[in-house]
Amino acid sequence: MSTAAIVILVVVLLAVLFAAGWFLGGQARSRRLRNRFGPEYDRHLETAENRRIAERELTEREKRHAQLSLRPLSDTARVHYTEQWTRVQERFVDAPREALAGADDLVHAVMRERGYPMEGFEQQAADLSVEHGHIVDGYRAAHEIHDGRAQADTERLRAALVHYREVFRELVGDDADVPAQRTPDVDPRQDGHRDGRHNDQHQEAHHA
């Protein structure tokens, strides 16, 4: 085999190896981003022009997130915020819209104390998606209802409050004693102390 043929063969082999490495590297990057961002990866893939742009933007989120000075809540703060959340959801039966506004404010307060920049909702959602991608869709849905951009009956308000609760629990900590499942209901310990009008309102919210 001539020297020229050998050179051409080597160049071809190197090109094949480079292409294979680029492809496998891309596959690994896609798999890593999908695992990290969860549903947010698929959502971003649908809205971006192509996969390369979508993944580049998600990688930029990671870089920004790495620069944030995030910190966990102190035990005292966790107890304080959890008590506030309990009051928010107890208010839902009598004033669902006001309770939803309270939930939104409370999530913002916890984010701020954790060290998240408060630069507008979309940036908040993007920052949250790096570590909490599985709850961001729900956060967006809850925010649309709270913001009045989506029509909402009692059932949708209830669903929005549950979404806020998921975000709140993620931020405060999974082991926090955040009331679950009966989010919009009245605390059963208080049922016997409510008059007939409040009990009727409770039944309406529960069966809406």
Secondary structure as UniProt FT lines:
FT   HELIX           3..37
FT   HELIX           39..47
FT   HELIX           51..67
FT   HELIX           75..90
FT   TURN            91..94
FT   HELIX           96..114
FT   HELIX           121..146
FT   TURN            147..148
FT   HELIX           154..172
FT   TURN            174..175
FT   TURN            183..184
FT   HELIX           188..193
FT   HELIX           196..207
//
